């Protein structure tokens, strides 16, 4: 089987995503009932993390163990990518020892260089440009709660960041509508947006929060200042005033609209405490589903799944 990577959602087909969801559903069902699944017994996952993480690290590490494999965690001071050793040499060596590599780093270019030289599959655990595993888990969560993705309106309130970029790529695969409401100057990457629209994504970018939220099936938000943007936090806090997911905004969405957040959350900034903890919130379902979907992704990359 030819080596596959998951660097963004552009390289994966709708059929493959649906196959991943089908396996994730099975693995989740088995886990809840104490049924062991050992599809990756004897396999090893290398985890290269240049950025800190709770959900990404624990869900990948736990998932690999549940699949019967093992993990090796490599933090930012252990490899010193581009300083002590090149990304290319690092992954060429790792490929001789491990079966999968997940990378959580800043530059998409670094990730793509590693994937180019690796003979083991490489997974994007987050870059500044994309966060595909998060959005796959989010889409899986929507299917669980809504029964489908087709025809939904997803309103993303906030920064045109890596999560928003991956949502745009997901919109290329499924016929839902994605509306991003962001302040001027915080729009998404123009090339990512252009390609998503050209590839059939039903995408709209606006500064009007009410327009985005009105009639939405899901309201999604993320922190206003991500990792690496700490020095901009106060500037961003001022720029994003009015882009908070609160009860007034939720009232504009559909009565059964879901509230989503990829976490960690800054309660009182991008989202209010009462909304995050309210009956429409599925944020901890999203967090849990990182585990099940990423397990399915790892099985897909090592063993393959049906779908083209």
Secondary structure, DSSP 4 states (H G I P E B T S, - for coil): -----BSSGGGS-HHHHHHHHHHHHHHHHHHHTT----TTTT-EEEEEESS--SHHHHHHHHHHHHTT-EEEEE-HHHH-BTTTB-HHHHHHHHTTT-SEEEEE-S-HHHHHHHHHH-SSEEEEEE-SS--HHHHHHHHHHHHHHHS-STT-EEEEES---HHHHHHHHHHHHS--EEEEE--TT-PPPHHHHHHHHHTT-EEEEES-HHHHHTT-SEEEE--SS-TT-GGGHHHHHHHTTT--B-HHHHTTS-TT-EEEE-S---BTTTB-HHHHTSTTB-HHHHHHHHHHHHHHHHHHHHH--S--
